[in-house]
Amino acid sequence: MSSPTHSEMSEPPEGRYRIGAVASLTGISAHALRVWERRYQTVCPARTPGGDRLYSERDVARLQLIKRLLERGHTISELAALEKAELLALLERHAAPARTTDAPEPRPGLLDVRQAFMEALATMEFEKAERVLSRAAVSLDPRSLVFDIVVPILHEVGDRWERGELRIAHEHAASVILRNLLGALIRTFSSDEKAPGIVVSAPAEEVHEFGALLAAMIAVSHGWRVTYLGPNLPAAEIAHVVEVRGAQFLLLSLVLSGEPSREAELRRLNELLAPETRIIVGGHAAGEASAWLPRARQISSLEGLERFLKQQQDQIGPRPL
């Protein structure tokens, strides 16, 4: 098998991305990108005279393919030497997840919202795409927005990118629009201080955010007092916020597997959190946490999280004034 990077090394220098931009576009931390390059030669970026890495659009596309396969349970050592055609073939073997019976079929009007968003995204009318979702958010409850609008859009954007129908810029713009919308709604809908509290975040080196955002929206939709911190936060900062906010629960989103700092961060978090703090972990790499967060409850789906939060809320009840 030929090296996947030979042709990439001969590309002209136009259209290059620095490592911070690549981390944002792919959801792979800058640290992981450096380690993968050193250990596996996953891609071989060019260098500036000062030694900074410069990634081509082909490099970014390859890394995004690898990230999608990592999220489906593959390892970087398994994927690093594969060419683009082999990576795409591997993706095709993963059947799209069946819709769970817990999530109701969307109403026809919701299909129109998704279609209008995708049409505006495809033509790069990003302001129009944002308005489509903002109008929908006014009339929908948070749960319906998650299951009937946001999750299907995320899947469709990913599928269309894999088929070559959308560019990296389309996917990046969709991510920005959805992230901004969900963040604003979490702040708007979060319950008052009497509600049970939950902090939602992702640990250091974990830059993939949508799992945490969607989980926070589910918690908001069931009346929890949500403190959303976003991704890539050190253990000491997460623990401090849990303490200051008086949250009974911490929910962590873990997507990228094999992060070198993961074990130390989670062990540190386990030490810093009060013994009574309940921990929930979700995401494709959640299984890694069991050895380092022995008290954590692993949740495998948004529907499973929804059921768990309902049960806990019934047991806790409102906090006293």
Backbone bond lengths (Angstrom), bond angles and torsions (degrees), N, CA, C in turn:
res aa  C-N    CA-C-N  psi(-1)  N-CA   C-N-CA  omega(-1)  CA-C   N-CA-C  phi
1 M - - - 1.465 - - 1.520 109.07 -
2 S 1.320 117.25 132.55 1.456 121.49 -179.18 1.516 110.68 -76.75
3 S 1.325 114.43 156.19 1.466 119.67 179.34 1.508 110.56 -65.02
4 P 1.352 119.24 137.81 1.459 121.36 -178.92 1.506 113.38 -74.80
5 T 1.317 117.10 -4.70 1.457 118.12 -173.56 1.514 113.71 -110.25
6 H 1.338 119.07 -2.67 1.459 119.86 -175.47 1.512 112.08 -60.02
7 S 1.345 116.60 -49.89 1.459 119.34 -177.62 1.516 111.39 -68.84
8 E 1.339 116.07 -30.58 1.454 119.18 -179.02 1.530 111.23 -66.81
9 M 1.340 116.44 -32.69 1.453 119.92 -177.09 1.522 111.94 -70.81
10 S 1.345 117.07 -18.92 1.452 119.96 -178.55 1.517 112.94 -96.71
11 E 1.341 117.91 2.57 1.454 120.92 -178.93 1.525 110.83 -68.08
12 P 1.316 117.91 152.31 1.456 120.04 174.91 1.518 110.21 -66.71
13 P 1.334 117.82 160.03 1.462 120.60 -171.73 1.509 114.96 -76.56
14 E 1.350 120.37 -5.36 1.457 120.42 -176.41 1.530 110.49 -66.45
15 G 1.350 114.43 152.69 1.460 120.56 171.97 1.502 114.09 69.07
16 R 1.315 117.18 44.93 1.460 120.58 -177.77 1.529 111.45 -98.64
17 Y 1.334 115.44 154.16 1.456 122.31 -178.74 1.527 109.63 -122.61
18 R 1.327 117.04 137.62 1.459 120.76 173.94 1.528 109.68 -78.70
19 I 1.326 115.95 166.33 1.462 120.13 -169.56 1.526 112.63 -63.87
20 G 1.333 118.00 -33.54 1.461 119.68 177.93 1.511 112.28 -64.41
21 A 1.340 116.11 -40.75 1.463 120.33 177.86 1.520 110.60 -66.48
22 V 1.332 117.19 -38.93 1.467 120.72 179.39 1.526 110.46 -65.18
23 A 1.320 117.20 -40.37 1.467 120.30 177.14 1.521 110.86 -60.14
24 S 1.325 117.04 -40.93 1.465 121.45 178.97 1.522 111.36 -68.08
25 L 1.328 117.31 -41.44 1.464 121.36 -176.43 1.524 112.72 -72.50
26 T 1.326 117.33 -31.57 1.459 120.66 -173.05 1.518 114.08 -103.19
27 G 1.341 118.20 -20.20 1.454 119.64 -172.98 1.516 113.11 77.63
28 I 1.327 117.71 14.78 1.462 123.21 177.39 1.524 107.52 -107.23
29 S 1.307 117.59 129.35 1.462 119.83 -176.27 1.519 111.30 -65.20
30 A 1.335 116.01 153.72 1.461 120.79 177.63 1.524 110.68 -59.91
31 H 1.334 116.38 -37.25 1.467 119.93 178.57 1.527 110.65 -61.54
32 A 1.335 116.89 -46.54 1.461 120.02 179.80 1.527 111.34 -63.46
33 L 1.323 117.35 -39.31 1.466 120.33 178.46 1.523 110.92 -59.04
34 R 1.326 116.93 -42.43 1.467 120.33 179.92 1.530 111.28 -66.90
35 V 1.339 115.56 -43.20 1.466 119.71 -179.51 1.520 110.42 -64.50
36 W 1.330 117.88 -44.58 1.462 121.04 179.92 1.521 111.59 -62.26
37 E 1.319 116.43 -39.10 1.465 119.48 178.41 1.526 110.71 -63.62
38 R 1.328 116.01 -43.16 1.463 120.23 -177.24 1.528 111.66 -70.45
39 R 1.336 117.19 -42.43 1.463 120.17 -174.27 1.524 113.38 -85.63
40 Y 1.341 116.51 -38.04 1.460 119.65 -169.08 1.520 114.70 -121.35
41 Q 1.339 118.05 -7.94 1.468 121.18 -175.18 1.535 110.41 53.03
42 T 1.325 115.87 43.33 1.465 121.28 -178.29 1.518 110.91 -55.27
43 V 1.310 116.90 -47.23 1.461 123.71 166.73 1.525 106.56 -138.21
44 C 1.318 116.06 160.30 1.469 121.23 179.72 1.523 108.70 -122.30
45 P 1.326 117.74 83.29 1.463 119.79 -176.98 1.522 112.00 -66.16
46 A 1.327 115.06 154.22 1.459 120.44 173.39 1.530 108.94 -71.55
47 R 1.309 116.62 173.95 1.463 121.72 -179.68 1.529 110.29 -130.38
48 T 1.322 115.14 144.60 1.460 120.04 172.03 1.529 108.53 -77.35
49 P 1.327 118.16 167.26 1.471 119.48 174.91 1.525 112.64 -55.52
50 G 1.331 116.79 -28.35 1.461 120.52 178.41 1.514 114.23 -84.81
51 G 1.337 117.56 -2.37 1.460 121.47 176.88 1.507 115.57 96.29
52 D 1.337 119.00 1.09 1.462 121.12 178.58 1.520 110.54 -73.82
53 R 1.323 115.74 143.74 1.456 120.61 178.90 1.526 110.53 -73.63
54 L 1.345 115.53 143.32 1.463 122.07 175.14 1.522 107.86 -131.03
55 Y 1.338 115.78 113.26 1.460 121.83 -176.46 1.521 110.14 -96.11
56 S 1.330 116.39 141.16 1.461 121.12 176.07 1.523 109.95 -83.72
57 E 1.327 116.55 168.05 1.463 119.96 176.67 1.523 110.29 -62.58
58 R 1.333 116.69 -33.95 1.465 119.49 177.22 1.530 110.60 -65.92
59 D 1.336 116.97 -39.21 1.466 120.01 175.62 1.523 110.60 -58.39
60 V 1.335 115.88 -46.88 1.465 120.82 -177.90 1.525 110.37 -62.79
61 A 1.332 116.69 -44.01 1.466 120.26 179.68 1.525 110.70 -61.71
62 R 1.324 117.08 -41.22 1.466 120.87 178.37 1.530 110.88 -63.01
63 L 1.320 116.35 -44.39 1.460 120.09 -179.93 1.525 111.88 -65.22
64 Q 1.320 117.29 -34.79 1.465 119.66 177.16 1.526 111.08 -67.13
65 L 1.323 117.16 -37.81 1.467 120.29 175.04 1.529 110.15 -61.84
66 I 1.323 115.86 -46.22 1.460 120.33 -179.99 1.530 110.51 -61.25
67 K 1.341 116.42 -41.94 1.464 119.38 179.61 1.524 111.48 -60.61
68 R 1.330 117.04 -41.32 1.471 120.15 179.82 1.529 110.98 -63.42
69 L 1.313 116.55 -36.75 1.460 119.39 179.70 1.529 111.27 -74.65
70 L 1.318 117.24 -34.34 1.465 119.67 173.97 1.522 110.57 -60.45
71 E 1.323 116.32 -39.33 1.462 121.00 179.38 1.524 111.79 -67.04
72 R 1.336 116.87 -18.05 1.464 121.17 178.96 1.522 112.07 -99.41
73 G 1.337 116.94 12.50 1.455 120.52 171.29 1.513 116.69 103.84
74 H 1.329 119.07 -2.16 1.459 121.23 178.30 1.523 110.01 -79.21
75 T 1.333 116.31 165.26 1.459 121.83 179.09 1.517 109.95 -109.03
76 I 1.331 116.26 156.63 1.456 119.95 -179.02 1.522 110.95 -65.99
77 S 1.338 118.22 -34.90 1.463 119.92 178.77 1.525 111.39 -64.50
78 E 1.323 116.55 -30.71 1.468 121.56 177.73 1.521 111.78 -73.63
79 L 1.327 117.55 -32.97 1.463 121.80 -170.65 1.521 114.17 -96.57
80 A 1.325 117.52 -22.46 1.467 120.80 -166.03 1.521 113.53 -58.31
81 A 1.332 118.12 -37.26 1.463 120.59 -174.72 1.526 113.43 -91.13
82 L 1.327 118.19 -2.47 1.461 120.67 -176.28 1.519 111.30 -77.17
83 E 1.334 115.94 143.93 1.451 121.14 175.46 1.527 109.83 -82.46
84 K 1.331 115.95 170.97 1.461 120.96 -174.77 1.527 111.44 -57.62
85 A 1.326 117.50 -44.98 1.469 120.51 -178.09 1.525 110.98 -61.65
86 E 1.322 116.54 -37.56 1.463 120.06 179.37 1.524 111.39 -70.39
87 L 1.324 116.42 -38.27 1.463 119.91 176.62 1.524 111.08 -63.87
88 L 1.340 116.32 -43.38 1.463 120.21 179.04 1.525 111.10 -64.37
89 A 1.331 116.59 -40.15 1.464 119.91 178.89 1.525 110.78 -63.37
90 L 1.327 115.68 -37.93 1.458 119.80 178.40 1.525 111.04 -65.66
91 L 1.323 116.35 -39.44 1.464 120.10 177.44 1.519 111.55 -62.40
92 E 1.328 116.29 -39.42 1.465 120.29 -177.34 1.520 111.95 -65.50
93 R 1.324 117.30 -23.30 1.466 119.88 179.61 1.524 112.44 -74.19
94 H 1.313 115.00 -17.64 1.469 118.91 179.48 1.521 108.57 -86.37
95 A 1.299 116.34 107.82 1.467 119.40 179.07 1.512 109.53 -66.73
96 A 1.331 116.18 146.27 1.464 120.73 176.01 1.518 108.76 -61.22
97 P 1.335 118.93 136.67 1.462 121.07 -178.91 1.521 111.89 -61.93
98 A 1.328 114.51 136.46 1.465 119.17 179.21 1.516 110.35 -68.26
99 R 1.298 115.90 146.25 1.470 120.41 177.63 1.518 109.00 -68.36
100 T 1.308 118.08 129.68 1.455 121.20 -178.60 1.521 110.12 -74.29
101 T 1.324 114.79 154.76 1.461 119.36 -178.40 1.517 111.74 -71.02
102 D 1.347 116.96 -17.92 1.459 119.42 -178.68 1.519 112.59 -70.22
103 A 1.339 116.97 -27.95 1.465 120.23 -177.14 1.524 109.21 -93.20
104 P 1.319 119.07 121.63 1.459 121.30 -177.29 1.518 112.33 -68.01
105 E 1.325 116.32 154.17 1.458 120.52 175.37 1.524 109.70 -64.13
106 P 1.337 116.93 137.67 1.466 118.90 -176.73 1.519 112.46 -68.56
107 R 1.315 115.96 148.96 1.455 120.75 174.70 1.524 109.42 -72.79
108 P 1.341 118.16 153.87 1.472 120.46 -177.77 1.516 113.65 -53.21
109 G 1.332 117.80 -38.47 1.454 119.96 -179.80 1.516 112.75 -60.30
110 L 1.331 117.19 -30.49 1.453 120.71 179.13 1.521 111.05 -71.82
111 L 1.313 116.68 -33.77 1.464 119.86 174.54 1.521 110.60 -62.63
112 D 1.321 116.52 -37.55 1.467 120.72 177.66 1.527 110.77 -63.87
113 V 1.323 116.56 -39.41 1.466 120.30 178.97 1.523 109.93 -61.39
114 R 1.319 116.66 -47.14 1.462 120.19 -179.09 1.518 111.31 -63.78
115 Q 1.329 116.46 -41.22 1.463 119.67 179.63 1.527 110.86 -64.79
116 A 1.336 116.90 -42.30 1.464 120.26 179.74 1.525 110.90 -63.94
117 F 1.329 116.50 -39.27 1.464 119.57 178.15 1.520 110.67 -63.92
118 M 1.335 117.47 -46.97 1.459 120.52 -177.02 1.525 111.41 -65.70
119 E 1.323 117.26 -36.15 1.466 119.88 177.88 1.524 110.83 -65.39
120 A 1.322 116.75 -43.70 1.467 120.10 178.71 1.523 110.85 -66.36
121 L 1.323 116.79 -38.36 1.464 120.29 178.33 1.524 110.83 -64.20
122 A 1.330 116.90 -44.26 1.465 120.87 -176.97 1.518 112.22 -61.12
123 T 1.336 116.79 -35.40 1.469 120.97 -179.80 1.530 112.20 -91.93
124 M 1.331 115.56 8.44 1.470 122.61 179.20 1.525 112.88 60.14
125 E 1.328 116.66 30.42 1.464 121.54 170.97 1.533 107.28 -90.17
126 F 1.319 115.12 71.51 1.458 120.21 -169.60 1.528 112.74 -66.84
127 E 1.335 117.17 -34.68 1.466 119.01 177.49 1.526 110.39 -63.89
128 K 1.331 116.73 -39.06 1.463 120.74 177.83 1.524 110.45 -65.02
129 A 1.325 117.03 -42.60 1.465 120.70 178.50 1.524 110.76 -60.01
130 E 1.328 115.74 -40.27 1.464 119.93 178.55 1.525 111.38 -65.32
131 R 1.325 117.01 -40.07 1.471 120.06 179.17 1.524 111.20 -65.37
132 V 1.323 117.26 -37.87 1.470 120.95 178.87 1.529 110.08 -57.67
133 L 1.321 116.64 -47.39 1.463 119.75 -178.65 1.522 112.19 -71.56
134 S 1.316 116.82 -36.49 1.470 119.55 179.27 1.520 111.04 -62.85
135 R 1.333 116.83 -41.07 1.474 119.89 177.60 1.523 110.86 -64.99
136 A 1.326 116.51 -40.91 1.462 119.70 179.57 1.524 111.02 -64.31
137 A 1.331 116.61 -38.42 1.464 120.32 -177.84 1.518 112.26 -64.29
138 V 1.327 117.14 -28.11 1.464 120.98 179.83 1.520 110.97 -66.88
139 S 1.330 116.97 -35.86 1.465 120.82 -173.24 1.526 113.65 -98.99
140 L 1.325 118.46 -8.44 1.460 121.02 -176.16 1.521 111.05 -108.95
141 D 1.332 116.05 150.39 1.453 119.71 170.49 1.529 108.38 -77.65
142 P 1.340 118.44 159.33 1.469 120.53 -175.93 1.521 113.92 -56.98
143 R 1.335 117.37 -37.41 1.460 119.52 -178.73 1.518 111.44 -64.38
144 S 1.323 116.97 -46.96 1.462 120.72 179.31 1.519 110.94 -62.76
145 L 1.317 116.93 -38.05 1.460 119.99 178.39 1.530 110.44 -60.58
146 V 1.333 116.84 -40.89 1.463 120.47 -179.99 1.521 111.15 -67.27
147 F 1.344 116.71 -57.08 1.461 120.12 -170.57 1.527 113.78 -76.51
148 D 1.316 117.51 -32.89 1.463 120.27 -173.34 1.521 114.18 -99.61
149 I 1.325 116.94 -17.89 1.469 119.62 -177.29 1.526 111.64 -119.68
150 V 1.322 117.33 -61.96 1.467 120.26 -169.38 1.525 112.36 -68.95
151 V 1.329 118.10 -50.97 1.466 119.85 -178.22 1.530 111.81 -60.91
152 P 1.351 119.96 -47.39 1.467 118.57 176.39 1.526 113.39 -60.38
153 I 1.333 117.76 -37.31 1.468 120.00 178.45 1.525 110.32 -64.73
154 L 1.320 117.68 -43.95 1.463 120.22 178.45 1.520 111.23 -58.69
155 H 1.328 116.97 -43.27 1.458 120.34 178.54 1.525 111.42 -65.09
156 E 1.329 117.04 -43.65 1.463 119.70 -177.68 1.521 111.64 -67.02
157 V 1.316 117.06 -41.15 1.468 119.66 177.83 1.528 109.80 -61.10
158 G 1.332 116.94 -45.26 1.458 119.94 178.48 1.515 112.82 -62.20
159 D 1.331 116.88 -43.90 1.466 120.73 -180.00 1.521 111.63 -63.99
160 R 1.319 116.34 -42.94 1.470 119.35 -178.28 1.521 111.32 -70.60
161 W 1.316 117.32 -32.12 1.460 119.18 174.54 1.527 110.78 -65.50
162 E 1.348 116.14 -43.40 1.460 120.10 179.51 1.527 111.66 -61.26
163 R 1.325 116.86 -33.10 1.473 120.40 178.90 1.528 112.13 -82.11
164 G 1.302 117.72 -1.71 1.454 121.04 179.64 1.509 114.44 81.90
165 E 1.336 117.94 13.29 1.464 121.19 -178.73 1.526 112.24 -85.37
166 L 1.327 117.40 -19.34 1.459 122.06 178.63 1.525 109.18 -125.29
167 R 1.325 115.58 149.63 1.451 121.77 177.07 1.530 110.49 -90.05
168 I 1.327 115.45 171.66 1.459 120.39 175.37 1.524 110.47 -57.48
169 A 1.336 116.11 -38.89 1.469 119.97 -179.42 1.525 111.57 -61.54
170 H 1.344 117.54 -37.23 1.468 120.32 177.22 1.531 110.54 -61.63
171 E 1.331 115.77 -48.45 1.459 119.86 -177.53 1.528 110.78 -64.29
172 H 1.321 115.83 -40.12 1.463 119.68 -179.72 1.527 110.51 -65.49
173 A 1.331 117.06 -43.47 1.468 120.63 179.69 1.526 111.09 -63.55
174 A 1.338 116.84 -42.56 1.465 119.92 178.00 1.524 110.67 -60.27
175 S 1.330 116.75 -41.40 1.465 120.60 179.33 1.523 111.24 -62.31
176 V 1.325 116.60 -43.53 1.466 120.41 -179.53 1.528 110.52 -63.55
177 I 1.333 116.76 -45.83 1.467 120.87 -178.94 1.528 110.70 -60.92
178 L 1.329 116.60 -47.99 1.461 120.44 -177.87 1.527 111.20 -67.70
179 R 1.323 116.76 -39.96 1.465 120.05 179.84 1.526 110.85 -62.80
180 N 1.313 116.50 -45.14 1.468 119.75 -179.79 1.526 111.51 -63.63
181 L 1.329 116.22 -42.46 1.461 120.31 -179.75 1.525 111.24 -63.31
182 L 1.334 116.64 -50.23 1.460 119.89 -176.82 1.525 111.32 -64.48
183 G 1.327 117.19 -40.63 1.459 119.61 178.59 1.515 112.17 -59.97
184 A 1.330 116.13 -43.30 1.465 120.20 179.40 1.528 111.23 -65.57
185 L 1.327 117.25 -40.04 1.463 120.51 -178.71 1.525 111.60 -69.11
186 I 1.317 117.23 -36.66 1.468 119.83 177.70 1.521 110.22 -60.45
187 R 1.313 116.28 -43.59 1.474 119.70 178.91 1.529 111.05 -66.97
188 T 1.333 116.49 -36.18 1.464 120.42 -177.00 1.524 112.15 -71.49
189 F 1.341 116.74 -43.15 1.457 120.97 -171.85 1.523 114.29 -91.86
190 S 1.329 118.39 -12.55 1.462 119.71 -176.04 1.527 110.69 -57.16
191 S 1.335 115.92 137.43 1.463 121.86 -172.96 1.524 111.74 -74.06
192 D 1.345 114.90 171.39 1.460 119.97 -177.30 1.528 111.05 -77.12
193 E 1.319 115.23 -177.01 1.461 121.23 -171.90 1.524 113.56 -67.61
194 K 1.328 118.44 -14.84 1.460 119.82 179.33 1.523 112.44 -77.53
195 A 1.315 117.63 -18.70 1.460 121.58 -177.21 1.526 110.84 -76.55
196 P 1.342 117.75 154.40 1.468 119.74 175.29 1.524 110.08 -61.79
197 G 1.335 116.03 141.59 1.461 120.24 -172.59 1.513 113.34 -102.47
198 I 1.319 115.78 144.16 1.458 122.51 176.44 1.523 108.87 -141.46
199 V 1.322 115.99 134.42 1.461 122.63 173.60 1.521 107.74 -101.37
200 V 1.324 116.69 132.90 1.470 122.04 -178.72 1.522 108.57 -120.22
201 S 1.336 115.99 128.55 1.457 119.60 -178.10 1.523 109.67 -159.79
202 A 1.336 115.39 -175.94 1.460 123.38 171.74 1.522 106.75 -138.89
203 P 1.338 117.95 140.96 1.468 120.29 -171.73 1.522 113.37 -73.33
204 A 1.323 115.32 175.97 1.463 122.05 -179.29 1.524 111.03 -53.94
205 E 1.327 115.90 141.34 1.465 126.10 -179.37 1.527 113.02 75.31
206 E 1.328 117.93 -3.09 1.473 121.09 176.52 1.516 107.64 -97.81
207 V 1.342 116.92 105.58 1.464 120.41 -174.67 1.526 112.43 -102.64
208 H 1.314 117.71 -8.18 1.460 120.30 179.53 1.530 108.75 -75.00
209 E 1.331 117.12 123.20 1.465 120.38 -166.16 1.517 115.12 -110.09
210 F 1.332 119.55 -23.55 1.458 118.94 -167.34 1.518 113.57 -67.62
211 G 1.322 118.28 -31.34 1.455 118.87 175.97 1.515 111.78 -59.61
212 A 1.334 115.92 -43.71 1.466 120.48 178.78 1.519 111.42 -67.05
213 L 1.327 117.09 -42.52 1.467 120.28 179.18 1.524 111.71 -60.92
214 L 1.321 116.90 -45.85 1.466 120.28 -179.00 1.525 110.80 -66.38
215 A 1.326 116.74 -39.43 1.465 119.88 177.23 1.522 110.86 -62.76
216 A 1.326 116.89 -41.21 1.464 120.22 178.15 1.525 111.03 -62.93
217 M 1.329 116.82 -39.03 1.465 120.27 178.00 1.527 111.63 -64.41
218 I 1.328 116.78 -39.48 1.464 120.06 177.63 1.528 109.96 -63.14
219 A 1.332 116.60 -43.29 1.467 119.48 178.46 1.524 111.18 -62.55
220 V 1.314 116.64 -43.09 1.468 121.05 177.92 1.521 110.83 -59.77
221 S 1.327 116.33 -41.40 1.466 120.08 -175.95 1.522 112.26 -65.50
222 H 1.329 117.37 -18.57 1.465 120.99 179.20 1.526 112.46 -108.89
223 G 1.331 116.05 19.90 1.452 119.76 169.83 1.510 116.40 84.26
224 W 1.327 118.02 17.70 1.458 120.22 177.51 1.522 110.43 -82.21
225 R 1.313 114.98 152.19 1.469 121.51 173.00 1.527 107.18 -87.66
226 V 1.314 115.83 102.33 1.466 121.86 -170.60 1.525 110.85 -99.33
227 T 1.316 115.43 130.67 1.464 121.89 169.10 1.517 106.90 -112.18
228 Y 1.323 116.27 108.44 1.464 120.55 -176.68 1.523 109.46 -98.62
229 L 1.328 116.53 124.59 1.465 121.66 -175.64 1.519 113.68 -108.10
230 G 1.330 118.25 -11.01 1.454 119.28 -178.01 1.520 111.97 80.35
231 P 1.347 116.52 -172.65 1.465 120.81 -175.35 1.524 112.75 -93.27
232 N 1.335 114.12 174.55 1.470 122.97 168.55 1.528 112.26 59.60
233 L 1.340 115.95 52.11 1.467 120.57 -178.02 1.532 109.63 -118.71
234 P 1.329 118.48 130.71 1.469 121.13 179.98 1.526 112.17 -61.60
235 A 1.322 115.37 153.90 1.461 121.59 -176.78 1.521 112.27 -57.07
236 A 1.326 117.39 -42.20 1.464 120.15 -177.56 1.520 111.74 -62.49
237 E 1.328 117.19 -36.23 1.464 120.52 179.77 1.526 110.97 -71.01
238 I 1.319 116.58 -42.45 1.467 120.06 178.38 1.526 110.08 -60.44
239 A 1.327 116.59 -48.49 1.467 120.57 -178.36 1.525 111.33 -62.01
240 H 1.318 117.04 -38.21 1.466 120.34 179.58 1.525 111.13 -63.15
241 V 1.326 116.85 -43.60 1.465 120.16 -179.73 1.527 110.35 -65.83
242 V 1.330 117.76 -41.28 1.466 120.66 177.55 1.524 110.23 -57.15
243 E 1.325 116.55 -43.29 1.472 120.56 -179.32 1.526 111.42 -67.62
244 V 1.323 116.95 -49.13 1.468 120.57 -176.48 1.522 111.15 -64.19
245 R 1.317 116.86 -39.28 1.462 120.73 -178.34 1.526 112.71 -80.38
246 G 1.316 117.76 -9.76 1.454 120.20 -179.87 1.518 112.79 64.58
247 A 1.324 116.78 35.36 1.470 121.29 -176.84 1.523 110.48 -80.55
248 Q 1.323 115.55 135.24 1.462 119.66 176.38 1.523 112.37 -78.38
249 F 1.339 116.64 -23.17 1.461 121.05 -173.91 1.525 110.93 -128.68
250 L 1.332 114.76 148.57 1.463 122.96 170.23 1.518 107.76 -125.29
251 L 1.330 116.30 127.91 1.462 120.98 176.47 1.523 108.64 -113.24
252 L 1.336 116.29 124.77 1.458 122.50 179.73 1.521 110.22 -113.05
253 S 1.325 116.47 134.17 1.458 122.36 174.23 1.522 108.49 -99.89
254 L 1.339 116.59 123.57 1.469 122.72 -179.02 1.521 108.18 -124.83
255 V 1.318 117.00 110.40 1.465 121.62 -175.79 1.519 112.04 -111.96
256 L 1.322 117.40 -49.63 1.462 121.14 -175.52 1.522 109.98 -81.05
257 S 1.333 116.70 125.85 1.458 120.59 179.70 1.525 110.50 -90.90
258 G 1.320 115.47 154.92 1.452 120.68 174.50 1.510 116.10 76.06
259 E 1.341 118.34 18.06 1.463 119.83 178.39 1.537 109.39 -66.21
260 P 1.350 118.60 126.43 1.469 120.62 -175.28 1.526 114.10 -59.01
261 S 1.328 117.28 -32.57 1.468 119.94 -176.04 1.523 113.01 -91.29
262 R 1.328 118.31 -0.86 1.466 121.52 -172.34 1.521 112.57 -59.70
263 E 1.330 117.71 -49.05 1.465 120.32 -176.00 1.523 111.45 -60.08
264 A 1.331 116.80 -48.70 1.466 119.64 -178.18 1.523 111.39 -62.70
265 E 1.336 117.15 -39.97 1.460 120.57 -178.98 1.526 111.54 -65.27
266 L 1.327 116.93 -44.72 1.461 119.44 -177.28 1.526 111.88 -72.42
267 R 1.315 117.26 -36.15 1.470 119.21 175.09 1.535 110.25 -63.15
268 R 1.303 116.10 -42.12 1.464 120.55 178.21 1.521 110.60 -62.49
269 L 1.321 116.62 -42.92 1.457 120.89 179.48 1.523 110.81 -62.31
270 N 1.317 117.08 -41.79 1.459 121.31 179.53 1.525 111.29 -61.62
271 E 1.335 116.60 -35.31 1.463 121.02 178.92 1.528 111.94 -72.78
272 L 1.329 116.55 -36.57 1.460 120.71 -173.39 1.526 113.32 -80.38
273 L 1.313 117.93 -30.17 1.463 120.63 -177.40 1.524 111.01 -73.02
274 A 1.312 115.99 144.76 1.462 120.61 176.16 1.526 109.81 -61.63
275 P 1.334 117.67 147.63 1.468 120.23 -177.30 1.523 113.64 -56.72
276 E 1.336 116.37 -30.38 1.472 118.76 -177.19 1.527 113.32 -82.26
277 T 1.317 118.49 -7.51 1.466 120.42 -179.99 1.521 110.13 -70.50
278 R 1.303 116.32 125.70 1.464 121.84 178.04 1.523 109.22 -87.67
279 I 1.333 116.84 137.17 1.464 122.00 -176.72 1.523 109.37 -116.94
280 I 1.328 115.32 132.95 1.463 122.82 174.68 1.522 107.37 -118.72
281 V 1.331 117.37 135.00 1.464 120.85 175.28 1.522 108.81 -124.55
282 G 1.325 115.60 140.65 1.452 121.50 177.26 1.513 109.99 -144.67
283 G 1.328 116.29 167.93 1.454 121.03 -178.70 1.515 111.43 111.41
284 H 1.343 115.84 168.74 1.459 121.08 -174.09 1.524 113.18 -64.62
285 A 1.323 118.33 -25.41 1.467 121.33 -179.38 1.526 112.08 -103.36
286 A 1.323 117.64 15.77 1.468 120.30 -176.44 1.522 112.10 -62.47
287 G 1.334 117.35 -30.01 1.456 120.16 -179.65 1.512 113.54 -61.10
288 E 1.343 116.83 -25.73 1.463 120.26 179.13 1.526 112.01 -65.37
289 A 1.331 117.21 -22.81 1.465 120.79 -171.14 1.520 113.33 -79.17
290 S 1.324 118.59 -16.69 1.463 120.24 -170.28 1.527 112.79 -60.87
291 A 1.327 117.77 -36.08 1.465 120.30 -178.54 1.521 112.20 -74.91
292 W 1.326 116.91 -25.19 1.471 120.82 -173.07 1.525 112.45 -105.48
293 L 1.330 116.41 -20.48 1.463 121.82 175.42 1.527 107.27 -126.36
294 P 1.329 117.67 74.08 1.470 119.97 -172.40 1.517 114.18 -61.28
295 R 1.330 118.28 -22.58 1.469 119.72 -179.13 1.523 112.27 -90.54
296 A 1.320 118.21 1.42 1.465 121.24 -175.23 1.524 111.22 -74.16
297 R 1.313 115.00 143.99 1.466 122.68 173.57 1.529 107.65 -100.54
298 Q 1.337 116.81 120.46 1.459 120.47 -179.07 1.527 110.13 -87.86
299 I 1.331 116.24 129.61 1.462 123.25 179.17 1.524 107.88 -118.11
300 S 1.329 117.10 131.35 1.465 119.92 -171.50 1.520 114.57 -100.30
301 S 1.333 118.46 -6.40 1.465 119.57 -177.90 1.522 109.57 -155.66
302 L 1.324 115.64 163.27 1.463 119.82 175.78 1.521 111.06 -64.82
303 E 1.327 116.75 -36.17 1.461 119.69 177.80 1.529 110.86 -65.30
304 G 1.340 116.25 -39.74 1.456 119.99 176.28 1.516 111.91 -63.90
305 L 1.316 116.52 -39.38 1.467 120.50 176.16 1.517 110.43 -62.72
306 E 1.308 116.17 -41.36 1.461 121.03 -179.69 1.527 110.87 -59.96
307 R 1.324 116.52 -46.34 1.463 120.14 179.37 1.534 111.07 -62.87
308 F 1.320 115.78 -43.73 1.467 120.38 -178.60 1.526 111.40 -62.77
309 L 1.320 116.87 -45.21 1.464 119.97 -179.14 1.525 111.73 -64.77
310 K 1.327 116.89 -37.52 1.466 119.75 176.67 1.527 110.70 -60.88
311 Q 1.344 116.08 -45.25 1.463 120.31 -179.82 1.526 111.24 -61.70
312 Q 1.331 116.02 -45.41 1.462 120.05 -178.25 1.522 111.60 -66.67
313 Q 1.313 116.11 -38.97 1.465 119.92 -179.58 1.525 110.66 -64.66
314 D 1.322 116.52 -38.80 1.464 119.98 177.83 1.530 111.00 -62.84
315 Q 1.332 116.54 -36.98 1.462 120.50 -178.61 1.526 112.29 -75.80
316 I 1.345 115.90 -38.32 1.467 119.99 -176.02 1.516 111.27 -77.34
317 G 1.344 116.16 -47.55 1.455 120.82 -174.77 1.514 110.72 71.48
318 P 1.325 117.56 177.84 1.466 120.73 -179.79 1.517 111.87 -68.38
319 R 1.314 116.13 148.44 1.455 121.06 176.56 1.533 109.46 -75.78
320 P 1.323 117.32 146.47 1.474 119.66 179.96 1.512 111.08 -67.89
321 L 1.342 115.52 151.98 1.464 120.94 177.41 1.529 110.18 -68.35
